Structures are given as structure tokens and as C-alpha cells.
Amino acid sequence: EDCLYLNVYTPKIPESETDKLKPVLVFVHGGAFSLGSGNSEIYGPDYLITEDVVLVTINYRLGALGFLSLQTEECPGNFGLKDQTFALKWVQRNISAFGGDSKNVTIFGESAG
């Protein structure tokens, strides 16, 4: 499934390394682990971007592609949760390029997120 993308919304790209880094909010969408998207207009940056934060919305594998488990080594399940973990690692490594502070990250969501 080609869904492993994330969106970064920032009020301003830093112009120099001395610019103050902003707090980061990472939103995990809900949908009972079977539907939904971090790309939804509902989860856009309109409100939060006015609060001087960097907002990240993520996507992850859903349904059988994300959570099917055959209880075997080849298909242990929870790939959707592993995608979320990978997205958080990406944020830690890269968010400063978008003006975000990797030491000040808050994870939030709704429903299954």
C-alpha cells in the first residue's frame, strides 16, 4: 500500500540555525485502524498554525495491510503501528529543517489515533 507519507505544516521555514525552534504537534488520525487519512481537510493546519507550532499529520497502513496477523514470523501484524513509530523517528531526525524542536514533540490524535 502506497500510503507512507506525512505532512509538515510550519508557519515559517527557518532562515538560519539561530532561529528559535517551535514546539511540534504530531497528529495521528483515527478510523478504527481501517479507514482515514492524515491528509483530510478536517485535520488541516488552519487553527494550529496560528499557535506558532509545527504540525505534522501522518498516514499509516490500514485494515488487513496494516493489522492482519497470521501469528507467524513472516506476518506478525501491527504494521500500521510500526509505520507510526517510523514516522515519529522521521520527525526526530528531520523536523528541525522545518523549524521544529525535536525535544518538544507532543503526539495526539482521535479515535484509533
URPEPE-V700083 format. One record per backbone hydrogen bond with DSSP energy under -0.5 kcal/mol. CO is the residue of the C=O (numbers start at 1). NH is the residue of the N-H. Records with the same first field share a line. If there is no record, write none. Layout:
# URPEPE-V700083
CO: NH / NH
This chain:
# URPEPE-V700083
1: 3
3: 5
5: 59
7: 9 / 57
8: 10
9: 55
16: 19
22: 101
23: 54
24: 106
25: 27 / 56
26: 108
27: 29 / 58
28: 110
31: 34 / 35
33: 63
37: 40
40: 43
41: 44
45: 49
47: 50
48: 51 / 53
49: 52
53: 55
54: 25
55: 9
56: 27
57: 7
58: 29
62: 65 / 66
63: 66 / 67
64: 68
66: 79 / 80
73: 76
75: 70 / 71 / 72
78: 82
79: 83
80: 84
81: 85
82: 86
83: 87
84: 88
85: 89
86: 90
87: 91
88: 92
89: 93
90: 94
91: 95
94: 97
95: 98 / 100
96: 99
99: 22
100: 102
101: 104
104: 24
106: 26
108: 28
110: 113
